[in-house]
Amino acid sequence: DYTLGGSGNVVNNLAALGAHILVAGVTGTGSGGTLVVERFKSLNVDAGGVVQDPRRPTTRKTRILGGSQQVLRIDRETRRDIAGETRESIATYIQGAIPTVDAVLISDYGKGLLTPDLLATIIAQARQHDKPAIVDPKGLDFEKYRDAFLITPNKKEAGLAAGIEIADPDTLDRAAHTLFKKTGAQNLLITCGQDGMVLYEGGAGPYTIRSRARQVFDVSGAGDTVVAVTGLALSAGQPLKAAAALANLAAGIVVGKIGTATVTLSELTAAAQTSSDQA
Protein backbone atom coordinates (compact mmCIF):
# COMPACT_ATOMS: atom_id res chain seq x y z
CA ASP A 1 0.00 0.00 0.00
CA TYR A 2 1.23 3.51 -0.79
CA THR A 3 0.27 6.66 1.08
CA LEU A 4 1.46 10.25 1.12
CA GLY A 5 4.07 10.88 3.82
CA GLY A 6 6.00 13.85 5.15
CA SER A 7 4.27 17.11 4.33
CA GLY A 8 2.11 15.06 1.94
CA ASN A 9 0.37 13.68 5.01
CA VAL A 10 -0.48 17.24 6.07
CA VAL A 11 -2.01 17.72 2.62
CA ASN A 12 -3.89 14.43 2.97
CA ASN A 13 -5.36 15.52 6.32
CA LEU A 14 -6.40 18.89 4.93
CA ALA A 15 -8.01 17.31 1.86
CA ALA A 16 -9.95 14.85 4.03
CA LEU A 17 -11.50 17.84 5.80
CA GLY A 18 -12.45 19.63 2.58
CA ALA A 19 -9.73 22.30 2.43
CA HIS A 20 -8.53 23.92 -0.78
CA ILE A 21 -4.76 23.38 -0.84
CA LEU A 22 -1.73 24.74 -2.67
CA VAL A 23 1.38 22.67 -2.03
CA ALA A 24 5.06 23.40 -2.60
CA GLY A 25 7.99 21.04 -2.14
CA VAL A 26 10.46 18.82 -3.94
CA THR A 27 10.49 15.21 -5.18
CA GLY A 28 12.71 13.18 -7.46
CA THR A 29 11.86 12.42 -11.06
CA GLY A 30 11.43 8.64 -10.78
CA SER A 31 8.33 6.57 -10.14
CA GLY A 32 8.09 7.78 -6.52
CA GLY A 33 7.95 11.42 -7.52
CA THR A 34 5.38 10.68 -10.21
CA LEU A 35 3.25 8.80 -7.69
CA VAL A 36 3.33 11.74 -5.26
CA VAL A 37 2.16 14.19 -7.94
CA GLU A 38 -0.55 11.78 -9.11
CA ARG A 39 -1.84 11.44 -5.54
CA PHE A 40 -2.01 15.23 -5.23
CA LYS A 41 -4.01 15.42 -8.46
CA SER A 42 -6.41 12.74 -7.22
CA LEU A 43 -7.04 14.93 -4.15
CA ASN A 44 -7.69 17.99 -6.38
CA VAL A 45 -4.66 19.69 -4.84
CA ASP A 46 -2.82 22.47 -6.68
CA ALA A 47 0.69 20.99 -6.90
CA GLY A 48 2.11 23.81 -9.00
CA GLY A 49 4.82 24.41 -6.40
CA VAL A 50 6.15 20.85 -6.45
CA VAL A 51 9.52 20.70 -8.22
CA GLN A 52 10.72 17.33 -9.52
CA ASP A 53 14.51 17.48 -9.24
CA PRO A 54 16.48 14.75 -11.08
CA ARG A 55 19.40 15.20 -8.65
CA ARG A 56 17.36 14.05 -5.64
CA PRO A 57 15.52 10.87 -4.72
CA THR A 58 11.92 11.03 -3.60
CA THR A 59 11.86 10.41 0.16
CA ARG A 60 10.44 6.93 0.70
CA LYS A 61 9.73 5.26 4.03
CA THR A 62 8.88 1.56 3.92
CA ARG A 63 7.06 0.28 6.99
CA ILE A 64 6.84 -3.42 7.71
CA LEU A 65 4.01 -4.39 10.05
CA GLY A 66 3.43 -7.45 12.19
CA GLY A 67 -0.27 -7.51 12.90
CA SER A 68 -1.06 -3.92 13.80
CA GLN A 69 2.44 -3.04 15.04
CA GLN A 70 5.31 -1.57 13.06
CA VAL A 71 8.36 -3.82 13.42
CA LEU A 72 10.73 -2.23 10.90
CA ARG A 73 11.07 0.97 8.87
CA ILE A 74 13.46 1.43 5.94
CA ASP A 75 14.19 5.04 4.89
CA ARG A 76 15.46 6.02 1.46
CA GLU A 77 16.21 9.74 1.39
CA THR A 78 18.73 12.55 1.21
CA ARG A 79 19.16 15.40 3.68
CA ARG A 80 21.41 17.62 1.61
CA ASP A 81 20.21 21.17 0.92
CA ILE A 82 18.22 21.70 -2.25
CA ALA A 83 19.95 23.23 -5.27
CA GLY A 84 19.82 27.01 -5.66
CA GLU A 85 17.61 27.01 -8.75
CA THR A 86 15.15 24.61 -7.09
CA ARG A 87 15.00 26.86 -4.05
CA GLU A 88 14.38 29.94 -6.22
CA SER A 89 11.61 28.19 -8.15
CA ILE A 90 9.84 27.13 -4.94
CA ALA A 91 10.34 30.55 -3.31
CA THR A 92 8.87 32.31 -6.35
CA TYR A 93 5.81 30.04 -6.32
CA ILE A 94 5.25 30.54 -2.58
CA GLN A 95 5.57 34.33 -2.82
CA GLY A 96 2.88 34.33 -5.49
CA ALA A 97 0.64 31.94 -3.56
CA ILE A 98 0.70 33.52 -0.09
CA PRO A 99 -1.58 36.48 -0.91
CA THR A 100 -4.27 34.04 -2.11
CA VAL A 101 -4.42 31.75 0.95
CA ASP A 102 -5.77 31.95 4.50
CA ALA A 103 -2.83 30.28 6.28
CA VAL A 104 0.69 29.05 5.56
CA LEU A 105 1.61 25.62 6.97
CA ILE A 106 5.32 24.77 7.12
CA SER A 107 6.05 21.08 7.65
CA ASP A 108 9.79 20.64 8.31
CA TYR A 109 11.06 17.08 8.04
CA GLY A 110 14.74 18.03 7.95
CA LYS A 111 15.34 16.73 4.42
CA GLY A 112 17.16 19.78 3.07
CA LEU A 113 14.24 21.70 1.59
CA LEU A 114 13.55 24.24 4.32
CA THR A 115 16.87 26.02 4.49
CA PRO A 116 17.14 29.02 6.85
CA ASP A 117 16.96 31.51 3.97
CA LEU A 118 13.88 29.88 2.44
CA LEU A 119 12.17 29.78 5.84
CA ALA A 120 12.97 33.45 6.41
CA THR A 121 11.45 34.30 3.02
CA ILE A 122 8.27 32.31 3.65
CA ILE A 123 7.68 33.65 7.17
CA ALA A 124 8.44 37.24 6.16
CA GLN A 125 6.00 37.03 3.25
CA ALA A 126 3.32 35.53 5.50
CA ARG A 127 3.73 38.36 8.01
CA GLN A 128 3.70 40.97 5.25
CA HIS A 129 0.34 39.67 4.02
CA ASP A 130 -1.03 39.06 7.53
CA LYS A 131 -1.28 35.28 7.10
CA PRO A 132 -0.49 32.99 10.06
CA ALA A 133 2.66 30.92 9.45
CA ILE A 134 2.32 27.67 11.40
CA VAL A 135 5.44 25.52 11.75
CA ASP A 136 5.80 21.83 12.58
CA PRO A 137 9.52 21.97 13.50
CA LYS A 138 12.47 19.62 13.23
CA GLY A 139 15.96 19.64 14.72
CA LEU A 140 17.64 21.67 17.44
CA ASP A 141 17.82 25.07 15.74
CA PHE A 142 14.44 26.72 16.25
CA GLU A 143 15.91 30.16 15.53
CA LYS A 144 15.33 29.45 11.83
CA TYR A 145 11.57 29.73 12.57
CA ARG A 146 11.95 33.29 13.84
CA ASP A 147 8.76 35.37 13.87
CA ALA A 148 6.43 32.48 13.04
CA PHE A 149 2.84 32.82 14.20
CA LEU A 150 2.80 29.37 15.81
CA ILE A 151 5.36 26.58 16.37
CA THR A 152 4.05 23.10 17.27
CA PRO A 153 6.86 20.90 18.67
CA ASN A 154 6.27 17.77 20.68
CA LYS A 155 7.60 17.72 24.24
CA LYS A 156 10.84 15.95 23.31
CA GLU A 157 11.56 18.38 20.45
CA ALA A 158 10.82 21.37 22.67
CA GLY A 159 13.15 20.14 25.40
CA LEU A 160 16.02 19.41 23.02
CA ALA A 161 15.68 22.75 21.23
CA ALA A 162 15.54 24.64 24.54
CA GLY A 163 18.35 22.61 26.12
CA ILE A 164 16.09 21.74 29.06
CA GLU A 165 15.01 18.27 30.15
CA ILE A 166 11.24 18.51 30.50
CA ALA A 167 10.12 16.46 33.49
CA ASP A 168 7.24 18.46 34.98
CA PRO A 169 5.10 21.57 34.38
CA ASP A 170 7.83 23.88 35.71
CA THR A 171 10.48 22.65 33.28
CA LEU A 172 7.90 22.74 30.48
CA ASP A 173 7.25 26.42 31.25
CA ARG A 174 10.98 27.14 31.32
CA ALA A 175 11.49 25.42 27.99
CA ALA A 176 8.62 27.40 26.47
CA HIS A 177 10.07 30.67 27.77
CA THR A 178 13.46 29.78 26.26
CA LEU A 179 11.89 28.97 22.87
CA PHE A 180 10.01 32.27 22.83
CA LYS A 181 13.30 34.10 23.41
CA LYS A 182 15.07 32.09 20.69
CA THR A 183 12.40 32.41 18.03
CA GLY A 184 10.33 35.52 18.65
CA ALA A 185 7.33 33.35 17.77
CA GLN A 186 3.92 34.72 18.63
CA ASN A 187 2.55 31.44 20.00
CA LEU A 188 3.75 27.98 21.01
CA LEU A 189 1.79 24.71 21.12
CA ILE A 190 3.65 21.82 22.75
CA THR A 191 2.13 18.38 22.19
CA CYS A 192 2.57 15.96 25.08
CA GLY A 193 1.29 12.63 23.78
CA GLN A 194 -1.28 11.01 26.05
CA ASP A 195 -1.14 14.07 28.32
CA GLY A 196 -2.61 16.30 25.61
CA MET A 197 -1.19 19.69 24.68
CA VAL A 198 -0.06 22.90 26.33
CA LEU A 199 -0.69 26.21 24.56
CA TYR A 200 1.30 29.37 25.26
CA GLU A 201 -0.65 32.10 23.52
CA GLY A 202 1.10 35.41 23.01
CA GLY A 203 3.73 34.40 25.54
CA ALA A 204 1.04 33.81 28.16
CA GLY A 205 -0.03 30.47 29.51
CA PRO A 206 0.10 27.69 30.05
CA TYR A 207 -3.30 26.62 28.75
CA THR A 208 -3.56 22.84 29.09
CA ILE A 209 -5.73 20.78 26.75
CA ARG A 210 -6.30 17.27 28.07
CA SER A 211 -6.58 14.18 25.88
CA ARG A 212 -9.33 11.62 26.24
CA ALA A 213 -8.09 8.12 27.06
CA ARG A 214 -8.13 5.85 24.00
CA GLN A 215 -6.24 2.91 22.55
CA VAL A 216 -3.12 3.93 20.63
CA PHE A 217 -2.10 1.87 17.59
CA ASP A 218 0.30 4.18 15.74
CA VAL A 219 1.54 7.71 16.52
CA SER A 220 2.97 8.14 13.00
CA GLY A 221 1.75 11.38 11.49
CA ALA A 222 -0.06 12.68 14.57
CA GLY A 223 1.98 15.90 14.36
CA ASP A 224 0.87 16.30 10.74
CA THR A 225 -2.75 16.09 11.84
CA VAL A 226 -2.15 18.69 14.56
CA VAL A 227 -0.68 21.28 12.22
CA ALA A 228 -3.30 20.57 9.53
CA VAL A 229 -6.34 20.87 11.81
CA THR A 230 -4.94 23.88 13.69
CA GLY A 231 -4.26 25.71 10.44
CA LEU A 232 -7.64 24.85 8.93
CA ALA A 233 -9.54 25.86 12.06
CA LEU A 234 -7.72 29.20 12.19
CA SER A 235 -8.49 29.71 8.50
CA ALA A 236 -12.16 29.10 9.28
CA GLY A 237 -12.10 31.90 11.86
CA GLN A 238 -11.69 29.90 15.07
CA PRO A 239 -9.62 31.43 17.90
CA LEU A 240 -6.31 29.73 18.63
CA LYS A 241 -7.50 27.94 21.79
CA ALA A 242 -10.44 26.42 19.95
CA ALA A 243 -8.24 25.47 16.99
CA ALA A 244 -5.76 23.74 19.29
CA ALA A 245 -8.57 21.88 21.07
CA LEU A 246 -9.89 20.59 17.74
CA ALA A 247 -6.38 19.53 16.75
CA ASN A 248 -6.07 17.64 20.03
CA LEU A 249 -9.29 15.75 19.30
CA ALA A 250 -8.12 14.98 15.76
CA ALA A 251 -4.75 13.67 16.94
CA GLY A 252 -6.53 11.41 19.41
CA ILE A 253 -8.49 9.90 16.53
CA VAL A 254 -5.57 9.24 14.16
CA VAL A 255 -3.38 7.52 16.76
CA GLY A 256 -6.13 4.91 16.98
CA LYS A 257 -5.52 4.06 13.31
CA ILE A 258 -2.61 2.26 11.65
CA GLY A 259 -0.07 4.23 9.60
CA THR A 260 -0.16 7.88 8.56
CA ALA A 261 -3.94 8.22 8.77
CA THR A 262 -6.36 11.10 8.35
CA VAL A 263 -9.43 12.21 10.27
CA THR A 264 -12.77 12.79 8.59
CA LEU A 265 -15.14 15.67 9.28
CA SER A 266 -17.77 13.26 10.65
CA GLU A 267 -15.21 11.70 13.05
CA LEU A 268 -14.08 15.12 14.25
CA THR A 269 -17.66 16.33 14.65
CA ALA A 270 -18.57 13.25 16.71
CA ALA A 271 -15.48 13.64 18.90
CA ALA A 272 -16.24 17.33 19.47
CA GLN A 273 -19.83 16.51 20.42
CA THR A 274 -18.70 13.81 22.86
CA SER A 275 -16.16 16.19 24.37
CA SER A 276 -18.85 18.86 24.78
CA ASP A 277 -21.23 16.38 26.43
CA GLN A 278 -18.54 15.34 28.91
CA ALA A 279 -17.52 18.91 29.77
SETORDREN-151993 format. One record per residue (C-alpha): x, y, z; residue number from 1. Coordinates in steps of 0.001 Angstrom, whole numbers, plus 500000, padded with zeros to 6 digits. Example, Ala and Ser with C-alpha at 12.3 -4.5 7.8 and 13.67 -1.06 7.14 Angstrom:
% residues 2
east 512300; north 495500; up 507800; num 1;
east 513670; north 498940; up 507140; num 2;
% end
This chain:
% residues 279
east 500000; north 500000; up 500000; num 1;
east 501228; north 503512; up 499213; num 2;
east 500267; north 506662; up 501075; num 3;
east 501463; north 510250; up 501115; num 4;
east 504067; north 510883; up 503818; num 5;
east 506000; north 513848; up 505146; num 6;
east 504274; north 517113; up 504334; num 7;
east 502110; north 515062; up 501945; num 8;
east 500367; north 513685; up 505011; num 9;
east 499521; north 517242; up 506068; num 10;
east 497991; north 517717; up 502618; num 11;
east 496112; north 514427; up 502971; num 12;
east 494644; north 515521; up 506319; num 13;
east 493598; north 518888; up 504935; num 14;
east 491993; north 517311; up 501857; num 15;
east 490051; north 514847; up 504025; num 16;
east 488495; north 517840; up 505800; num 17;
east 487553; north 519633; up 502577; num 18;
east 490267; north 522296; up 502430; num 19;
east 491472; north 523923; up 499223; num 20;
east 495245; north 523380; up 499159; num 21;
east 498267; north 524745; up 497332; num 22;
east 501375; north 522670; up 497970; num 23;
east 505058; north 523398; up 497396; num 24;
east 507987; north 521036; up 497856; num 25;
east 510464; north 518819; up 496059; num 26;
east 510488; north 515214; up 494823; num 27;
east 512713; north 513180; up 492545; num 28;
east 511860; north 512423; up 488937; num 29;
east 511427; north 508644; up 489221; num 30;
east 508326; north 506568; up 489856; num 31;
east 508085; north 507778; up 493479; num 32;
east 507948; north 511422; up 492479; num 33;
east 505383; north 510682; up 489792; num 34;
east 503246; north 508800; up 492309; num 35;
east 503325; north 511743; up 494745; num 36;
east 502158; north 514187; up 492060; num 37;
east 499447; north 511779; up 490891; num 38;
east 498159; north 511440; up 494459; num 39;
east 497989; north 515233; up 494768; num 40;
east 495994; north 515419; up 491538; num 41;
east 493594; north 512735; up 492780; num 42;
east 492959; north 514928; up 495852; num 43;
east 492308; north 517993; up 493625; num 44;
east 495343; north 519688; up 495163; num 45;
east 497178; north 522466; up 493325; num 46;
east 500691; north 520986; up 493101; num 47;
east 502111; north 523808; up 490997; num 48;
east 504816; north 524414; up 493600; num 49;
east 506154; north 520848; up 493552; num 50;
east 509517; north 520704; up 491781; num 51;
east 510716; north 517328; up 490479; num 52;
east 514510; north 517482; up 490764; num 53;
east 516482; north 514747; up 488921; num 54;
east 519398; north 515205; up 491350; num 55;
east 517356; north 514054; up 494364; num 56;
east 515521; north 510871; up 495281; num 57;
east 511917; north 511029; up 496403; num 58;
east 511865; north 510412; up 500163; num 59;
east 510444; north 506927; up 500703; num 60;
east 509733; north 505256; up 504027; num 61;
east 508883; north 501559; up 503917; num 62;
east 507061; north 500278; up 506993; num 63;
east 506838; north 496579; up 507712; num 64;
east 504006; north 495610; up 510049; num 65;
east 503432; north 492555; up 512193; num 66;
east 499729; north 492487; up 512898; num 67;
east 498938; north 496078; up 513795; num 68;
east 502438; north 496963; up 515041; num 69;
east 505314; north 498432; up 513063; num 70;
east 508362; north 496175; up 513420; num 71;
east 510729; north 497773; up 510901; num 72;
east 511067; north 500969; up 508866; num 73;
east 513462; north 501431; up 505938; num 74;
east 514190; north 505044; up 504886; num 75;
east 515464; north 506024; up 501462; num 76;
east 516215; north 509742; up 501386; num 77;
east 518732; north 512548; up 501214; num 78;
east 519164; north 515400; up 503675; num 79;
east 521408; north 517623; up 501608; num 80;
east 520209; north 521167; up 500917; num 81;
east 518223; north 521701; up 497748; num 82;
east 519954; north 523231; up 494734; num 83;
east 519817; north 527007; up 494345; num 84;
east 517608; north 527013; up 491254; num 85;
east 515151; north 524613; up 492915; num 86;
east 515005; north 526865; up 495946; num 87;
east 514380; north 529938; up 493782; num 88;
east 511611; north 528191; up 491853; num 89;
east 509845; north 527134; up 495064; num 90;
east 510342; north 530555; up 496687; num 91;
east 508865; north 532311; up 493648; num 92;
east 505814; north 530042; up 493681; num 93;
east 505250; north 530539; up 497422; num 94;
east 505574; north 534326; up 497183; num 95;
east 502881; north 534329; up 494510; num 96;
east 500637; north 531936; up 496442; num 97;
east 500699; north 533515; up 499912; num 98;
east 498418; north 536483; up 499091; num 99;
east 495733; north 534039; up 497892; num 100;
east 495576; north 531746; up 500951; num 101;
east 494234; north 531945; up 504501; num 102;
east 497169; north 530279; up 506281; num 103;
east 500686; north 529046; up 505564; num 104;
east 501614; north 525624; up 506969; num 105;
east 505321; north 524774; up 507115; num 106;
east 506050; north 521082; up 507646; num 107;
east 509786; north 520642; up 508310; num 108;
east 511061; north 517078; up 508037; num 109;
east 514744; north 518028; up 507945; num 110;
east 515341; north 516730; up 504420; num 111;
east 517161; north 519782; up 503066; num 112;
east 514238; north 521698; up 501585; num 113;
east 513547; north 524243; up 504324; num 114;
east 516873; north 526024; up 504488; num 115;
east 517141; north 529025; up 506852; num 116;
east 516958; north 531509; up 503970; num 117;
east 513878; north 529879; up 502442; num 118;
east 512173; north 529777; up 505842; num 119;
east 512969; north 533445; up 506405; num 120;
east 511454; north 534296; up 503025; num 121;
east 508266; north 532312; up 503649; num 122;
east 507681; north 533647; up 507170; num 123;
east 508437; north 537244; up 506161; num 124;
east 505996; north 537025; up 503249; num 125;
east 503324; north 535530; up 505495; num 126;
east 503732; north 538362; up 508011; num 127;
east 503700; north 540972; up 505251; num 128;
east 500341; north 539669; up 504016; num 129;
east 498974; north 539059; up 507532; num 130;
east 498722; north 535284; up 507100; num 131;
east 499514; north 532989; up 510058; num 132;
east 502662; north 530918; up 509454; num 133;
east 502317; north 527668; up 511404; num 134;
east 505441; north 525522; up 511753; num 135;
east 505802; north 521834; up 512578; num 136;
east 509520; north 521966; up 513495; num 137;
east 512471; north 519617; up 513229; num 138;
east 515965; north 519642; up 514725; num 139;
east 517643; north 521671; up 517438; num 140;
east 517820; north 525072; up 515744; num 141;
east 514441; north 526721; up 516249; num 142;
east 515908; north 530155; up 515528; num 143;
east 515326; north 529453; up 511833; num 144;
east 511574; north 529731; up 512569; num 145;
east 511950; north 533289; up 513841; num 146;
east 508756; north 535374; up 513875; num 147;
east 506432; north 532475; up 513035; num 148;
east 502836; north 532823; up 514202; num 149;
east 502802; north 529365; up 515812; num 150;
east 505356; north 526580; up 516365; num 151;
east 504055; north 523101; up 517266; num 152;
east 506864; north 520897; up 518669; num 153;
east 506267; north 517769; up 520681; num 154;
east 507599; north 517719; up 524239; num 155;
east 510842; north 515953; up 523311; num 156;
east 511556; north 518378; up 520452; num 157;
east 510820; north 521374; up 522671; num 158;
east 513154; north 520139; up 525400; num 159;
east 516021; north 519414; up 523021; num 160;
east 515677; north 522755; up 521234; num 161;
east 515535; north 524638; up 524535; num 162;
east 518350; north 522613; up 526123; num 163;
east 516086; north 521739; up 529060; num 164;
east 515011; north 518274; up 530153; num 165;
east 511239; north 518510; up 530495; num 166;
east 510120; north 516462; up 533490; num 167;
east 507237; north 518463; up 534978; num 168;
east 505097; north 521571; up 534380; num 169;
east 507830; north 523884; up 535707; num 170;
east 510480; north 522647; up 533276; num 171;
east 507903; north 522736; up 530480; num 172;
east 507246; north 526418; up 531250; num 173;
east 510980; north 527137; up 531324; num 174;
east 511487; north 525420; up 527987; num 175;
east 508625; north 527396; up 526465; num 176;
east 510075; north 530666; up 527774; num 177;
east 513464; north 529780; up 526258; num 178;
east 511890; north 528973; up 522871; num 179;
east 510006; north 532275; up 522834; num 180;
east 513304; north 534103; up 523410; num 181;
east 515069; north 532086; up 520694; num 182;
east 512398; north 532412; up 518027; num 183;
east 510327; north 535519; up 518652; num 184;
east 507330; north 533348; up 517768; num 185;
east 503921; north 534724; up 518635; num 186;
east 502552; north 531439; up 520003; num 187;
east 503748; north 527983; up 521006; num 188;
east 501792; north 524711; up 521122; num 189;
east 503653; north 521818; up 522754; num 190;
east 502130; north 518381; up 522194; num 191;
east 502570; north 515962; up 525083; num 192;
east 501286; north 512626; up 523782; num 193;
east 498722; north 511011; up 526049; num 194;
east 498863; north 514072; up 528321; num 195;
east 497387; north 516297; up 525610; num 196;
east 498806; north 519694; up 524684; num 197;
east 499936; north 522898; up 526333; num 198;
east 499310; north 526209; up 524558; num 199;
east 501296; north 529373; up 525261; num 200;
east 499350; north 532102; up 523516; num 201;
east 501099; north 535409; up 523011; num 202;
east 503734; north 534400; up 525544; num 203;
east 501041; north 533813; up 528159; num 204;
east 499968; north 530471; up 529515; num 205;
east 500102; north 527693; up 530054; num 206;
east 496696; north 526619; up 528755; num 207;
east 496437; north 522839; up 529090; num 208;
east 494268; north 520775; up 526749; num 209;
east 493698; north 517268; up 528073; num 210;
east 493416; north 514183; up 525879; num 211;
east 490671; north 511616; up 526244; num 212;
east 491912; north 508117; up 527059; num 213;
east 491866; north 505850; up 523998; num 214;
east 493761; north 502907; up 522555; num 215;
east 496883; north 503926; up 520629; num 216;
east 497905; north 501873; up 517590; num 217;
east 500301; north 504181; up 515739; num 218;
east 501536; north 507706; up 516518; num 219;
east 502966; north 508136; up 512996; num 220;
east 501751; north 511381; up 511490; num 221;
east 499942; north 512683; up 514572; num 222;
east 501975; north 515905; up 514361; num 223;
east 500873; north 516301; up 510736; num 224;
east 497253; north 516087; up 511843; num 225;
east 497848; north 518687; up 514564; num 226;
east 499318; north 521284; up 512220; num 227;
east 496699; north 520566; up 509528; num 228;
east 493663; north 520873; up 511810; num 229;
east 495057; north 523880; up 513685; num 230;
east 495737; north 525708; up 510437; num 231;
east 492364; north 524848; up 508929; num 232;
east 490463; north 525860; up 512059; num 233;
east 492283; north 529204; up 512189; num 234;
east 491505; north 529708; up 508500; num 235;
east 487836; north 529104; up 509281; num 236;
east 487901; north 531897; up 511863; num 237;
east 488312; north 529903; up 515073; num 238;
east 490378; north 531432; up 517903; num 239;
east 493691; north 529726; up 518626; num 240;
east 492503; north 527935; up 521790; num 241;
east 489558; north 526415; up 519951; num 242;
east 491757; north 525474; up 516993; num 243;
east 494237; north 523735; up 519291; num 244;
east 491428; north 521883; up 521069; num 245;
east 490108; north 520590; up 517736; num 246;
east 493625; north 519525; up 516753; num 247;
east 493932; north 517644; up 520028; num 248;
east 490706; north 515749; up 519302; num 249;
east 491879; north 514979; up 515758; num 250;
east 495255; north 513667; up 516940; num 251;
east 493469; north 511408; up 519411; num 252;
east 491509; north 509902; up 516527; num 253;
east 494430; north 509244; up 514156; num 254;
east 496617; north 507521; up 516763; num 255;
east 493869; north 504915; up 516975; num 256;
east 494475; north 504056; up 513309; num 257;
east 497389; north 502258; up 511646; num 258;
east 499926; north 504228; up 509596; num 259;
east 499843; north 507877; up 508560; num 260;
east 496064; north 508224; up 508767; num 261;
east 493638; north 511098; up 508348; num 262;
east 490573; north 512214; up 510266; num 263;
east 487227; north 512792; up 508592; num 264;
east 484864; north 515667; up 509279; num 265;
east 482235; north 513256; up 510653; num 266;
east 484786; north 511697; up 513049; num 267;
east 485920; north 515120; up 514245; num 268;
east 482337; north 516329; up 514650; num 269;
east 481435; north 513253; up 516706; num 270;
east 484517; north 513640; up 518898; num 271;
east 483761; north 517335; up 519470; num 272;
east 480172; north 516509; up 520420; num 273;
east 481305; north 513811; up 522856; num 274;
east 483841; north 516189; up 524373; num 275;
east 481154; north 518859; up 524781; num 276;
east 478766; north 516377; up 526427; num 277;
east 481464; north 515341; up 528908; num 278;
east 482484; north 518910; up 529765; num 279;
% end
